[in-house]
């Protein structure tokens, strides 16, 4: 079984992750952006900032939090600042970790493809992936790259892209994230902690 302590030690705090994403955006603006990533970094930062500021634990989530056991658990999230799903999920993971007194760290997928090889979703290196670790660096559970509903939307697109286009998928996923406000993210992670 993979020992994740080395990756965890190299990973960044939430604040460092945001700062790194801001620096990556600045570098692309200053040095040129041949892959047109400026728009994704910029949008990702705006979304992360908005989600971080507006996320709230409602009464039902507060009740569920009382059943979660975070003792000895650490969160390692594989992510990238340009990722649309991550921009909605990562700030919620951070809020959840803070609420449960769990140390959370964030590591770049693109700089750690050897790690990502262990966390593929249906053969894809989709992110974000939250890996819960014990004190010895062993995986307890994983979550991601999307909630169950997000994965259903993706499945619908993949099964019939002529009737449900990529643009339809992205629009529906964005609407879902905005309307759900992180509730499914927290609920699904807490269900894995029981």
C-alpha positions in Angstrom: 0.0 0.0 0.0 1.2 3.5 -0.9 2.7 5.6 2.0 1.5 9.1 1.4 3.5 10.8 4.2 6.2 12.0 1.7 3.5 13.7 -0.5 1.8 15.1 2.5 5.0 16.7 3.8 5.6 18.4 0.4 2.0 19.6 0.0 0.8 23.1 0.7 -1.5 24.7 3.2 -4.7 26.1 1.7 -3.3 29.6 1.9 -0.1 28.5 0.1 -2.2 26.7 -2.5 -4.2 29.9 -3.3 -0.9 32.0 -3.4 0.7 29.5 -5.7 -2.4 29.7 -8.0 -2.2 33.5 -8.0 1.5 33.3 -8.9 0.9 30.8 -11.7 -1.7 33.2 -13.1 0.7 36.2 -12.9 3.4 34.2 -14.6 1.1 33.2 -17.5 0.1 36.8 -17.9 3.7 38.1 -17.9 5.3 35.3 -19.8 2.6 34.4 -22.3 0.0 31.8 -22.3 0.3 29.5 -25.3 -2.3 27.0 -24.0 -4.9 29.7 -23.1 -4.9 28.8 -19.4 -5.2 32.4 -18.1 -8.9 32.3 -18.3 -9.1 29.0 -16.3 -6.8 30.2 -13.5 -8.6 33.6 -13.4 -12.0 32.0 -13.2 -10.8 29.3 -10.8 -9.5 32.0 -8.4 -12.7 34.0 -8.6 -14.8 30.9 -7.9 -12.6 29.7 -5.0 -12.7 33.1 -3.4 -16.5 33.2 -3.8 -17.1 29.7 -2.5 -14.7 30.2 0.4 -16.5 33.4 1.5 -20.1 32.2 1.0 -20.0 28.6 2.1 -22.0 27.9 5.3 -22.8 24.7 7.2 -26.6 24.6 7.4 -28.4 23.0 10.4 -28.5 19.5 8.7 -24.8 19.6 8.0 -24.1 20.7 11.6 -26.0 17.6 12.8 -24.0 15.4 10.5 -20.7 16.9 11.7 -21.5 15.6 15.2 -21.2 12.0 13.9 -17.9 12.4 12.1 -14.7 11.2 13.7 -11.7 13.2 12.5 -9.3 11.9 15.2 -6.0 10.9 13.6 -7.2 11.9 10.1 -5.4 14.2 7.7 -6.7 15.4 4.3 -4.4 15.4 1.2 -6.1 16.9 -1.9 -4.7 16.4 -5.3 -5.7 19.5 -7.3 -4.8 22.3 -9.7 -5.8 26.0 -9.7 -7.1 25.9 -13.2 -9.6 23.1 -12.5 -13.2 24.0 -12.6 -14.4 21.2 -10.3 -11.6 22.0 -7.8 -12.6 25.7 -7.7 -15.9 24.6 -6.2 -14.7 21.6 -4.1 -11.4 22.6 -2.6 -12.7 25.6 -0.5 -15.4 23.3 0.9 -12.9 20.7 1.8 -10.9 23.4 3.6 -13.9 24.6 5.6 -14.8 21.0 6.5 -11.2 20.3 7.7 -11.3 23.4 9.8 -14.6 22.5 11.3 -13.4 19.0 12.2 -9.9 20.1 13.3 -8.3 18.1 10.5 -5.0 19.2 9.1 -5.5 19.7 5.3 -2.8 20.0 2.6 -3.0 20.5 -1.2 -0.6 19.0 -3.8 -0.3 19.6 -7.5 -1.5 16.9 -9.8 0.7 18.0 -12.7 3.8 18.0 -10.6 3.0 14.6 -9.1 1.8 12.4 -11.8 3.4 9.4 -10.1 1.0 10.0 -7.2 -1.9 10.6 -9.6 -1.3 7.2 -11.2 -2.8 5.7 -8.0 -5.9 7.9 -8.1 -7.2 7.6 -11.6 -11.0 7.7 -12.1 -12.0 5.3 -14.9 -8.5 5.6 -16.4 -8.5 9.4 -16.2 -6.4 11.7 -14.1 -9.4 13.8 -13.1 -9.2 16.1 -10.1 -9.7 17.1 -7.3 -9.1 13.9 -5.3 -9.3 14.1 -1.6 -7.3 11.3 0.1 -7.9 10.9 3.9 -4.8 9.6 5.6 -4.1 8.0 8.9 -1.1 9.0 11.1 1.1 6.4 9.3 0.3 7.8 5.9 -2.0 5.1 4.7 -5.2 5.9 2.8 -8.4 5.7 4.9 -10.8 6.7 2.0 -10.9 8.9 -1.1 -13.4 11.3 -2.5 -13.6 12.9 -6.0 -13.2 14.1 -8.6 -16.9 15.1 -8.3 -19.9 14.4 -6.2 -22.2 11.5 -7.3 -24.5 14.0 -9.1 -21.5 15.5 -10.9 -20.4 12.1 -12.0 -23.9 11.3 -13.2 -23.9 14.4 -15.4 -20.5 13.4 -16.8 -21.8 9.9 -17.5 -24.8 11.4 -19.3 -22.4 13.4 -21.5 -20.1 10.6 -22.2 -22.9 8.2 -23.1 -24.5 10.5 -25.6 -22.5 13.6 -26.6 -24.7 14.3 -29.6 -27.7 14.8 -27.4 -26.0 16.1 -24.3 -23.1 18.2 -25.4 -19.9 19.2 -23.5 -21.3 22.7 -23.2 -24.6 21.3 -21.8 -22.6 19.2 -19.3 -20.5 22.2 -18.2 -23.5 24.5 -17.8 -25.5 21.9 -15.8 -22.5 21.1 -13.6 -21.9 24.8 -12.9 -25.6 25.4 -12.1 -25.6 22.3 -9.8 -22.5 23.5 -7.9 -24.0 27.0 -7.5 -27.4 25.8 -6.3 -26.1 23.0 -4.1 -23.6 25.3 -2.3 -21.3 22.5 -1.2 -23.9 20.5 0.7 -23.3 17.3 -1.3 -19.6 17.6 -1.1 -19.7 17.7 2.7 -22.4 15.0 3.0 -20.5 12.6 0.8 -17.2 13.1 2.6 -18.9 12.8 6.0 -20.5 9.5 4.8 -17.0 8.2 4.1 -15.8 9.1 7.6 -18.4 7.0 9.4 
